[in-house]
Amino acid sequence: MPPFCQACKEMVIQGKSAQRAAPFPAASGGLAGREESMIKTQRIHIPIRPSPIWDGDRVFEAPGGPMVYPIKAKDITVPNIFGGTVLAKRVEYVEVKVSKRLSSSIQVEVSQKGLLDCVGLVSGGQVLAVVGRGSEPKRTLVFLEPQALKDPEVFEALSGLLLKEGFERVGVSAHLKLGGEAEFEVVVGGRVVPAEDVFPHEEGFEPPVRAEGCVLKVEPDMADTPLEYLENFYALIKGIDCALSTKGKVYPIVGTMCFGSQDKAARNVLRIFAQDIVRVLDDFVGRVLLPTYGRACWEEKLAGLGNYKLASYGLAYRVPASIYAEVETLRIVYKLAKNLLETLLKKGEVSYRTRKGYPLREEYMRFLSEEEVDLLMSFPERYRGGEKLVPVEVQSHV
């Protein structure tokens, strides 16, 4: 399998299998023309109260099976899955040295004094809080499912534990930074060619526009607004003397959206409650764009909902590369995602009504203008019959 295919597959943490879906209903008819069905209310809630839970600097990843930790002279095995809302499994262990491995798959970085002082995550969907400060502290490993933090009693219990250990109570900022990892097919003389044939690799240097296997990857700088992100993107591709295609018929290409923050607490909330955040993005963004994945993505089983990865800056969410075929659609998708997530971070909740899995039109209009909703809902049909090349000439108009 080519390297770029493997990289795409590594993003799937909680990906759902997906069949090729029908296009999202066009703006003119919406869902009204379909058979009436029950309207459901979705409520996504995350705790955003100031807490030492958010005072962490590192992300830990662990295997899906049991994890082994050294305890004094012997090892113990701790199950990697805990049910309910119990603040489970506290374990004491001896002093550790810098960069000593606690298991074969978890690398824990500690201060020069050998003290663990961070709250991190495990990839199996649980929070790992490594607690301990002072000259000879007792270390505590706290395993907790993120959903358990929604229980006020559990939230306060863990907050109190971390406060006693010297962690700071911090608030969550609602301002997000926007980035992207866009992939394209390279077209020369009307034919799709491997990107590495046109953009040779530079040893020891990873530019923001580069070939990764057979596709071209473009990674603009993080931006504060959708318009600034567009400016950063088009500034990078200005001057490229070949066409860039979003079709994805030959090679699987995606248009990963990146959400981050300069605020440590906000980054940790994005990572701890990634599944809740991705659920909102799937409903409003992923479902409408799903039919626009290229054929190669469907063949490689890369198309679908629920695909994301945790990152140092926060969260990366996979969408089709098709959004780069239209400047205005690209701006609208980023505006919608930013408004949704900042509302969730500010209020701690997003509620909306759906029919057959799709948010109602009026729910979109809480975050977009009526014209923007029309353009987004009609995009799949427009894309299916339209040009699938990145409009590189528009950079001066963004």
N, C-alpha and C positions, 0 to 999 in steps of 0.2 A: 504493500500500500504506500502511495506517495506520502512524503512528510506532511504536506498540507492537509491531507485527509485525516491523518492521525491526530494532528493538532486540533482539528475541528471536533473529532470524536471525544477528545479529552475534556471538552467543555461540558459534556452531558453529565451533570451531577444528579439532577432530579428530573431528567427529560422524560416526557411522556411519548409513547408511541403514537404516531399520527398517520391517518390516511389522507390522501389528497382530498381537500375539502372544496366545496362549492364556493365561488367568489362571494365576498360580502355583498349584501344587497345594495344596489345603486341608490343614490340619494333621492332620485325622483320617486321611487316606489317604497324604499326602505323596507321595513318588515311588515308594513300594513297589508301588503298584498298576499302574504302567506297565511296559511291556516292559523287561526288564533290559538294560542297555547298559554299555559299558565305563566304569569310573570313572577319571577323570583327576586327576592332582595338579597344581595350579597353584602356582607359586612366584614371588612378586613380591619382588624384591630391589633395594634402593637403598643406596648408600654413605652412612653417617651419621657417619663418623669426623671428629673435629675437624680443620678445614682452613681455610686462607684462601680456599678456593673459596666459602665461605658468607659471606665478608665483603664484601658488596655492598649498595648502597642503591637502585639504580634498575633499572627494567625497560625494555629496548629492544625495539622491534618493527621488523621489516624485511619487505620484500616477498618474495614467493616466488621471484622471479627473481634474476638477478645484482645485486650491490650495487657501486656505484662510490665509490671513496674518492680524495681528492686526495693525491697523493704528490709533494712538492716542486713542480715546475712542471707536472706532468702528472697525469692521472687514470689509475687502473688499475681493471679490473673483476675482482672476485673471485667465483667461483661460490658460490652459496648452499647447495650440497649437497656434503658430504664423506662418503665411505664408510669403512667399517672403523673402526678404533680409533686412527687417526693423529691426533696433536696438530697439526692442520694449519695451514698458511698464516700465517706471521708477516710483518707488513708494517710498515716504519717510515715515518713521515710527519712533516711539519713541525709546528711549534708552532701550536696552534689558539687562537682567541679565545673568549671567553664566548659560549655559545649559537650558535657558528658551525655551519652545516650541513655534515656530511660527505657527505651525499647528499641527493637530493630527498625522501627519505622517512624518514630517521633524524635526529632532533634529539638531539644529545649535549650535556648540560649539564656544564660543567666549573667548577672553582673560579675565584676571581678571579685567581689566578696562571696560569690557562690550563692547569691540569694535569688530566689524566684519571685518575681513581683509583677506578674502580668495576667491578664484575662485573655484567653484565646478561644479558638473554636476547633471542633473536630468535624470531619467531612461527613460523618454518619448522621448529622442533624442534631448534635448535642453541643452544649456549651462546656468547655473545659476551663475552669478557673483554677489557676495555680497560685496559691496564696502563701505569703510568708515574708516578713521583713523584720529586721533586727539582727542582733549579733548571732544568736543561735535559735532561730525560730523553729517551731514545729511546722512542717509543711502540710498543706491540706489540698487534696485533689477533690474538686466538687464536680460531679457529672450531673448535667441537668438538660432536659429537652427545652429548646427555645419556647415551645408552646406553654411550658410550665411557668415561664416568667410572666405570662398574662394573668396568672393567679396573684392577686395583690399580696396575699399572705406569703407566698413563695418569694415574690419580688422583694418584699421588705426583709425577709429572713436572709437572703443572700446579700442584699445591700448592707444590712447590719454586720454580717460577718466580714465583708470586705472593708467596711469603715474601721472596724476594730484592728484590721491588719494594716492600716495606714493608707488605704486607697482614698482618692479624692472623689467627692461627690460632684459630678459634672453634668451640665445640661446638654441637650441635643439641638444643634443648629439645623434649621430647615432649608438652608441654602445649599444647592448641589452644583457640582461642576459636571460638564458634559464632554464626553470624548467618544472616540470610535475606533474600530479596527475594521476598515472596509476592505473587501477583497474583490478583484475584478479579473475577467479574462482579457488578455491582450490581443488586439486585432490588428494585423498588418496585411495590407493588400486584400482585405475582405476575408481573411482567414484567421481563425484563432490559433495562436502559436504559444509555446511555453514562455512564460514571462522571463525565465532565466536566460532565454536566448536574446532578449532585448535589454534586460537590466541585469548585467553580470554582477555576481556577488563580490563585495569588497571585504576582504579578510580583516577581521577585528573591528569592523564598523557596521552598525545597524542603522541605516538612515530611515527616516519616517516614510519614505517611498522606496519599496524594495521588493524584489522577487522572493517568494517563498515557494519553492518547488515550481509548479507550473502557473501559479497565480500571482498577481501583483497585489501587495498589501500596502494600504495607505493609513497612517496613524497620525492624525492631526493633534496638536496640543489641546489640552483640556481648556474648555471655554465656560464662561459664566452664563451665556445665553445661546439659544439656537442660532441666531444670526451670526454671532461671533464664531460658533463652531463651523458654520458654512463658510465664513471668510477664511478660517484656518485651512479647511479642506481644499477649497478652490485655489488658494495660494500655493499649496503643495503640488497640485497637478498642472498648474500653469506651465506651459512650455513643453509638456510631454507631446512628442510628435507621432504618437500612435493612438489609435482609438481604444477606449476602455469599455468593455461590454459588461452589463449586469445580467445577461441572459443565463449563464451557468448551464449551458447545454453540454459542453465538453468537459469542463472542470467544475467541481462543487465549490461555490463561492457564497459567502455570507456577509452580512453587514452589521457586525457586532456593535451594540451600543454600550458605552461605558458611563457609569454613574459613580461619582466620587465626591469627596468633600475635603476641605482643609481642616475641618473639625474632626478630631479623633472620635468623639462620641457618635457623630453622624456616620462615620465609616463603620464603626462597630455595629450600630443598629442595622445598617444595610447588610452586613455580613451575617449577623445573628438571625435576623428575620428575613433572610433571602427568599425563602419559600413563599412567605406572605407577599413580599414585594413582587416577586415574579408572577404570582397569581393575578395581581392587579394588571401588570403589564400584558400578560397573556390575554386577559379578557378584553382590554381596550385596544391594544396594539397588535399582539401576536395573531389573534384570530382574523382580523381584517387583512393582514399581510400574508397569511399562510398560503393562499393559492398562487402567490407570485414567486415561490421558490423555484429555482431552475431544475431541469430534469436530472442533472447530475447529483444534486442534493437529495432528491427523492430516491435515486438509485443507491446512493451511499448511506441512506437512512439518517441523513443529517437534518432533513426538514421536519418540523414539528413544533410543539409547544413545550414550555417548561425547561428550555435549555439555557443554562447560565453557568458562570464560574465565579468564585470568590477571587478578589484581587487585593493588592496592597492598598489601592485607592478606594476600594469599595466593592462594586459589583459590575460584572459584564453580562449583558443579556443578548442572546442571539436573535437576529431578525434576518429576512432575506436581503441580499444585496440590491434588490429591485428598487429600494427607496432612493438610491442614488441616480436613478434614471430621470427623475423630475426634481428640480430645485425646490419647488414649493411643497411637494410631498415630503421631501427630506426635512424641511423646516417644520412642517406641521407635526410629523411624527416625533421629532425631538421636543417640540413645544408641548405636545400632549403628555409625553412621558415625564417631562420635568414638572409640569403642573400637577400631575397625579401623585408623583412621589413626594414633592414638597408639601402637598396637602396632607399626605400621610404622616410625614415627619413633623409637621406643625401641629396637627390636630390629634394625631395618634389613631386616626380612623378614617376610612373611606367607605361609604355605603352607596350602593347603586343597584338599580333594577335591571334584570336581564330577561330576555325571552329566547328560548332555545340556545342558551349559552352566550348570546350576544347582548351587550349593554344596549338599552334603548337609546334612540337618537337624542332624546332630551338629556340623557346622562352625559353624552359627549359634549353637549352645548354648555355644560358647566365649566368645561376646560378649554373649549375652542369656540371660535365664532361660527355662525351658521354657514358661511361660505367655506370655511375651513373643514367643517364636518362634511359638506357636500363633496369637496375634493378628495378627502380621505376615503369616504365610503365608495366612491366611484373609481378609485385608483386601480383595483385589480382588473376591472373590465377594460379600463383605458390602457393599462400596461400590457394586457394580453394582445391587443391589436396595435400597439404603438412601437416606437423606436426604443431599443434596449441598450442604448449607448449613453455613457456619462456625458452630459452637455458641458464640456470643458470650457467652451467659449463664454460662459455666463459669469466667470469669476469677477469681471469688472462691474457687474450689475448687482452683486450680492451686498 
